[in-house]
Every structure is written in structure tokens, then in C-alpha cells.
Amino acid sequence: MNALEQHIKNIRVIDGHEHLIPQRDRQKMQGGFFDLLHYLSSDMITAGLNPSFFDKNNDMSEEEKAKAFLEYWNKTKNTTYAQMLRWSVEDLYQMDDWSVKGILALNERIKEASQDPDLYRKVLNEKSGIDLAFTLIFTTNVDFEYFRPVMWIDETFKIRTLQDILTIEKKSGHHIYDLEDYLPAIDSMFERYVKEQMVAIKIGIAYWRTLKVEKPTKHEASTVFNQIKRNHLGEGISQKEAKPFQDYIIHHLIQLAIEYDMPIQIHTGHQEPSVASNGNLVTNSKVTDLVPLLLEYRQAKFVLLHGGYPYFNEYLSVVKNFPNVYADLSWCYILSPTATKTLMSQMIEMVPQSKIIGFGGDYSQVEGTYAHLKLARKVVTEVLTDKVKNGDMRQQEAFEFAQMIFRNNLIDLYQLNLQPTTTES
């Protein structure tokens, strides 16, 4: 192991984007092998597996599940999603028997590990080298020993029925009769999340509509809101009808984020078939559609997630040109390590290194995060080794770059009370 590889391996990482559930929930669910599939489920579905396989309430026995899994494992084991599953169970659970018998035995070992109160410490802190992770699980009630919450904020503007408004009314504790009541209600929710140590908001609209945000007037938003309020029989309005209200609230939330100096994470690029609700219209996720917002809110901190894949070049141009925009490589390495190596190499040439967030596992279970970070360190090591070998960077500069993207930039951007890494440390 050369000096650069060893240095990157030793960096204590801050993980910028996860969906990791609290350890108490992992214990309650008695999580086993089939709960670790996560992203691989998308590959298996696109390879032909019936999505009902992943339904918690299906009546398949574990042996039947193991047989079905192996049938589709043989169709998908070439993908990086599959490689991450393999790495995680082989490294953490000594898996060496990819048969029905082996899968069932592994399932029991993982169930046993799920009851270990030290599981997260062992996998996240010790095995992965992660000091802190940001997790989005739709609550601020996280394990603060390991996590800080990111809150998905779409629920405040994904409003098309009266029931949607009543949900916000309940969550905010405000009576809501019109738009003038609605704005203080979501303000109070935002303020509460800040007090509960939220580190960022997440806008995920690309999964269910376009990233294009117009500039409607308050009157236009109020008209839509009143239309929804009149629908007492459960009927909803169309997405086209709702968009002026949605766009108005998105502007309001960005202004709130500026007031609280809160970074705004935005999903860009690829969408998973297992979660996409828009027919997987990846064209809804083009980062260039955000340019009007980026121009208007120069005081905001926009963190554009997932490298914009497959729109890499547009993504790089936007991140390079806007001081208020940060690149975030969460999810990228497991989408394609080859593509991410290209993206990283170009990013080093184009984007100030202080604007790059180098890792977010984006998994629901810690085993996936472990494998993803192992891959991320490998990819970054390979890219930086090539840069040093070609004379584009000095080795000391490569050390500093890795420290910044894996730890120090997150401390600065998210204002964390943690110590930065130096070459000496």
C-alpha cells in the first residue's frame, strides 16, 4: 500500500447523505439478508423479478426467497449494486457459499447481528471509519451518536388534496384556513427542525416533477390553495394545476434556508426504479433547469446531489460557475465507478476543491454504507494516483484534496463542531 492509498484509508470520513434507520429500528425489524438488498432490488426488478418479492407481507418462505434471489442474482451479479452486496456480506459476515443453504445461513447471521447493540459502532465507526453521517429518514429523531438529520421538505409543497393540507396542519400544530395561515405553519415546522439539529433540507422534486421552478405571484399561489381547500370530497387537483402553489412554496423555503444559513440538498440526475413515482423520467432531473433559482438566490447554499448523472458535463459547468453551488458525489460510485472516475478527474480540473463533497453512502442499512465507502476510497485513490503520476498534482496536494472532500469541506459547509483533518493528523 503506497503512501497516498494509506492516507486516504486513514481519513475519518463525514458521510454527507444516507437513509440509515436508527439502530433500535434495525433491532425491531430483525433485519436479515433480504433487508440488505436495497439498490440491488432495482437491478433485479429491471431484470424481470416481480416487485412483490420485496413486499414485507408476501407469503414466501425464506427458502423460497433464497431460491428466487439466486435466480436473479445470476442475472444481475455483474452490476456495482451487486458488487456492493457481495463486498458487504463477504467482508462483514464471512459469506463464502452462494447457494440456498449458504443464503439461509447468512440470513441467520445477519439477524443475530441486528440484535447487537454495538452493530452501528462496529460497522460505521470501526470498519468504515465514519465519524458522523447525515441521514434522511423523515424525522429528526435519529441516533445522535452517529447521525445528524436531513429533512425531506417536499411534503410542505407536494400538496394536491385537502388531506395533504390537514397533514401539515397536524404536523405544525397550526389551524390553516388560507395561504396566510399556511406560510407560518411551515415556518414553524422549519424552525422546529432547526432546533432539533437538522443540518440541511432536501428537495427531491425530480422524482415526481420537473426541477423547473417558475416565479408565480402570491395571488396565483393563493388561488390554487383555495381551490384545494374547497375540495371536501377527497378529490385532488392535477399536477399542472398545483405547480404555481408548489413553486411559490419552494421559493419561500429557499428564503427560509437563507435566513437560517441552512444548506439545501437537491436531487439531480438518476432515479431508482424502486422509488421513482414519475415513470422514471430522468429528464426531470437536469441540473440546468435549476439555473434560474441559482441566479436568484446567490446567498443560498445549494448542494447538488449525485453528480447529476447522466448529465455530468452540464453539472460540472454549473458547479464551476456558481459560488453558491456545491458538488456532492453521494451515490455516484455505486452507479458506476468508471463514470465517477471520469467525473472526478474532470472535477479536479474544473471545480475548486473547497466545493466538492466526496461521499454519501445513500443506503438504508449500514452494511451498504461500508461497501460503498470502501469503493469510494478506491476510486479516489486511483484518480489521485493518476493525477500525481501525470504531474498534474503533487502528492501533498493529493493528500489535501482527499482530506477536503471526505471531511473538511463538510465541517465548513454544514458548520459542524468537529476537528478538520490535516496531513500531520
CORQUIWO-V402495 format. One record per pair of residues at least 12 apart in sequence whose ideal C-beta (glycine too) atoms are under 10 Angstrom apart, sorted by the first residue. I is the first residue (numbers start at 0). J is the second residue. Records with the same first field share a line. If there is no record, write none. Layout:
I: J  J
//
This chain:
0: 380
1: 380  384  387  394
2: 394  397  398
3: 379  380  381  383  384  386  387  394  397  398  401
4: 376  377  379  380  381  383  384
5: 380
6: 380  383  394  397  398  399  401  402  420  422
7: 375  376  377  379  380  383  384  397  398  400  401  402  405
8: 128  373  376  377  380  401
9: 128  376  401  420  424
10: 128  130  357  358  376  379  398  401  402  404  405  406  407  420  424
11: 124  127  128  129  130  131  402  405  406  417  418  420  424
12: 123  127  128  129  130  131  132  357  358  360  372  375  376  404  405  406  409  420
13: 129  130  131  132  133  147  356  357  358  359  405  406  407  408  409  410  412  413  415  417  420
14: 123  127  129  130  131  132  133  134  145  146  329  356  357  358  359  360  361  362  368  371  372  375  405  406  409
15: 131  132  133  149  198  199  262  264  302  304  325  327  328  329  356  357  358  359  360  361  404  405  408  409  412  413
16: 132  133  134  135  149  199  201  264  266  302  304  305  327  328  329  330  356  358  359  360  361  362
17: 123  129  132  133  134  135  136  141  145  146  149  329  359  360  361  362  363  364  365  367  368  371
18: 37  134  135  136  137  149  151  359  360  361  362  363  364  367  368
19: 119  123  132  133  134  135  136  141  142  145  146  360  361  362  363  364  365  367  368
20: 34  134  136  141  142  146  363  364  365
21: 119  134  136  138  140  141  142  145  146
22: 113  115  116  117  118  119  120  123  142  144  145  146  365
23: 116  140  142
24: 136  142
25: 112  113  114  115  118  119  363  364  365
26: 113  114  115  116  118
27: 113
28: 55  110  113
29: 109  110  111  113  114
30: 106  109  110  112  113  114  118  363  364  365  366
31: 61  64  102  103  105  106  107  108  109  110  111  112  113
32: 61  64  65  68  84  88  92  94  102  103  104  105  106  107  108  109  110  366
33: 52  53  55  59  61  64  65  67  68  102  106  109
34: 53  55  106  109  110  113  363  364  366
35: 83  84  87  88  91  92  105  106  109  362  363  364  365  366  367  370
36: 52  53  68  71  72  80  81  84  273  363  364  367
37: 53  80  83  84  271  273  333  361  362  363  364  366  367
38: 78  79  80  81  83  84  271  273  330  333  334  361  362  363  367  371
39: 68  71  72  75  76  78  79  80  81  82  83  84  85  273  333  367
40: 52  53  71  75  80  271  272  273  274
41: 75  78  80  270  271  272  273  274  275  279
42: 71  72  74  75  76  77  78  79  80  81  271  272  273
43: 67  68  70  71  72  74  75  78  80  81  273
44: 71  75  271  272  273
45: 74  75  78  272  273  279
46: 70  71  72  73  74  75  78
47: 70  71  74  75
48: 67  68  70  71  74  75
49: 67  71
50: 272  273
52: 64  67  68  71
53: 273
61: 99  102  103  106  107
62: 99  100  102  103
63: 99
64: 99  102  103  106
65: 98  99  100  101  102  103  105  106
66: 99  102
68: 97  99  102
69: 97  98  99  101  102
72: 84  85  97  102
73: 97
76: 97
78: 333  334  335
79: 332  333  334  335  336  337  339  370  371  374
80: 271  333  334  367
82: 333  336  370  374
83: 332  333  360  362  366  367  368  369  370  371  373  374
84: 366  367  370
85: 97  370
86: 366  367  369  370  371  373  374
87: 109  122  126  362  364  365  366  367  368  369  370  371  373
88: 101  102  105  108  109  366  370
89: 105  370
90: 122  126  366  369  370  373
91: 108  109  112  118  121  122  126  365  366  369  370
92: 104  105  106  108  109  111  112  366
93: 105  108
94: 108  109
109: 364  366
112: 365  366
113: 364
118: 365  366
119: 132  142  144  145  146  365  368
120: 144  145  365
121: 365  369
122: 364  365  366  368  369
123: 142  144  145  146  360  365  368  369  372
124: 144  145
126: 365  366  368  369  372  373
127: 360  365  366  368  369  370  371  372  373  376
128: 369  372  373  376  405
129: 145  358  360  365  368  369  372  405
130: 145  406  415  417  418  420
131: 143  144  145  146  147  198  406  409  410  413  415  417
132: 145  146  147  358  359  360  362  365  368
133: 146  147  148  149  197  198  199  201  262  264  329  359  409  413  415
134: 146  147  148  149  198  359  360  362  363  368
135: 148  149  150  151  199  200  201  203  264  361
136: 148  149  150  151  363
137: 149  150  151  154  201
138: 150  151  192  195
139: 191  192  193  194  195  196  197
140: 195
141: 195  196  197
143: 195  196
145: 365
146: 196  198
147: 196  197  198  199  413  415
148: 192  195  196  197  198  199
149: 192  197  198  199  200  201  262  264  302  359  413
150: 188  189  191  192  193  195  197  198  199  200  201  261  264
151: 200  201  202  203  264  266
152: 185  188  189  192  197  199  200  201  202  203  204  248  249  252  255  256  263  264
153: 200  201  202  203  204  206  207  208  245  248  249  252  266
154: 166  167  170  185  188
155: 167  170  171  181  184  185  186  188  189  200  245  248  249  251  252
156: 185  202  204  220  241  242  244  245  246  247  248  249  250  251  252
157: 203  204  207  208  238  241  245  248
158: 181  223  224  227  235  236  241  244  245  248
159: 223  227  230  234  235  236  237  238  240  241  244  245
160: 227  230  233  234  235  236  241
161: 227  228  229  230  231  232  233  234  235
162: 227  230  233  235
163: 227  235  241
164: 176  180  181  184  224  227  228  230
167: 181  184  185  188
168: 180  181  184
170: 184  185  187  188  191
171: 183  184  185  186  187  188  189  191
172: 184  187  188  191
173: 185  186  187  188
175: 224  228
176: 224  225  228
177: 221  224  225  228
178: 217  218  220  221  222  223  224  225  228  244  247  248
179: 217  221  224
180: 224
181: 220  221  224  228  244  248  251
182: 217  220  247  248  251  255
185: 248  251  252  255
186: 251  252  255  258
188: 255
189: 251  252  255  256  258  259  261
190: 255  258  259
192: 259  261
193: 255  256  258  259  260  261
197: 259  261
198: 261  262  264  409  412  413  414  415
199: 256  261  262  263  264  300  302  412  413
200: 252  253  255  256  259  261  262  263  264  265  302
201: 262  263  264  265  266  302  304
202: 249  252  253  256  263  264  265  266  289  292  301  304
203: 264  265  266  270  274  304
204: 245  246  249  265  266  277  283  284
205: 265  266  267  268  269  270  275  277  280  281  282  283  284  285  286  288  289  304  305
206: 266  270  271  274  275  276  277  279  280  283  284
207: 238  270  275  276  277  280  283
208: 238  239  241  242  245  246  276  277  280  283
209: 238  242  277  280  282  283  284  285  288
210: 265  266  267  282  283  284  285  286  287  288  289  290  292
211: 242  246  283  285  287  288  289  290  291  292
212: 242  245  246  247  249  250  253  288  289  291  292  295
213: 242  243  245  246  247  249  250  291
214: 243  246  247  250  291  292  295
215: 242  243  244  245  246  247  248  250
216: 243  247
217: 247  251
218: 243  247
219: 242  243  244  246  247
220: 243  244  245  246  247  248  250  251
221: 243  244  247
222: 240  243  244
223: 236  240  241  242  243  244  245  246  247
224: 241  243  244  247  248
225: 244
226: 240  241  244
227: 240  241  244
238: 277
246: 292
249: 263  292
250: 292  295  296
253: 292  295  296  298  299  301
254: 296  298  299
256: 296  298  299  300  301
257: 296  297  298  299  300  323
258: 298
260: 298  299  300  414
261: 299  300  413  414
262: 299  300  301  302  325  327  356  409  412  413  414
263: 292  296  299  300  301  302  303  323  325
264: 300  301  302  303  304  325  327  329  356  359
265: 284  286  289  292  301  302  303  304  305  324  327
266: 283  284  303  304  305  307  329  330
267: 284  285  286  287  288  289  302  303  304  305  306  307  308  310  313  314  317  327
268: 281  284  285  286  303  304  305  306  307  308  309  310  311  313  314  330  331  334
269: 281  284  305  306  307  308  309  310  330  331  334  335
270: 283  284  305
271: 330  334  361
281: 308  309  310
282: 310
284: 305  307  308  309  310
285: 307  309  310  313  314
286: 301  303  305  306  307  310  311  313  314  315  316  317  318  324
287: 307  310  313  314  316  317
288: 313
289: 301  303  307  317  321  324
290: 313  317  320  321  324
292: 323
293: 317  318  320  321  322  323  324
294: 321  323
296: 323
297: 321  322  323
298: 323
299: 323  324
300: 322  323  324  325  412  413
301: 317  318  321  323  324  325  327
302: 324  325  326  327  329  354  356  359  412  413
303: 317  318  321  324  325  326  327  356
304: 325  326  327  328  329  330  331  356  359  361
305: 326  327  328  329  330  331  334  359  361
306: 318  326  327  328  329  330  331  332  334  338  339  342  343  346
307: 326  327  331  342
308: 328  330  331  334  335  338  339  342
309: 334  335  338
311: 331  338  339  341  342  345  346
312: 342  345  349
314: 326  342  345  346  350
315: 342  345  346  348  349  350
316: 349  350
318: 346  349  350  351  354  355
319: 345  346  348  349  350  351  354
320: 349  350
321: 354
322: 351  354
323: 354
324: 350  354
325: 350  353  354  355  356  408  409  412
326: 342  343  346  349  350  351  354  355  356  357  404  408
327: 354  355  356  357  358  359  404  408  409  412
328: 342  343  346  355  356  357  358  359  375  378  379  404
329: 356  357  358  359  360  361  371  375
330: 358  359  360  361  362  371
331: 343  357  358  359  361  371  375  378
332: 357  358  359  360  361  370  371  372  373  374  375  376  377  378  379
333: 360  361  362  367  370  371  374  375
334: 361
336: 374  375  377  378  381
337: 378
339: 374  375  378  379  382
340: 377  378  379  381  382  385
341: 382
342: 378  382
343: 355  357  375  378  379  381  382  383  386  400  404
344: 381  382  383  385  386  391
346: 382  404
347: 382  383  385  386  391  392  396  397  400  404
348: 386  391
351: 403
352: 396  399  400  401  402  403  404  407  408
353: 403  404  407  408  411  412
354: 403  404  408  412
355: 400  403  404  405  408
356: 403  404  405  408  409  412  413
357: 375  376  378  379  400  401  402  403  404  405  406  408  409
358: 371  372  374  375  376  379  404  405  406  409
359: 371  372  375  409
360: 372  374  375
372: 405
375: 404  405
376: 401  405
379: 397  400  401  404  405
380: 397  401
382: 397  400  401
383: 396  397  398  400  401
384: 397
386: 400
395: 422
398: 420  421  422
399: 420  421  422
401: 420
402: 419  420  421  422  424
403: 419  420
405: 420
406: 418  419  420
407: 419  420  421
//
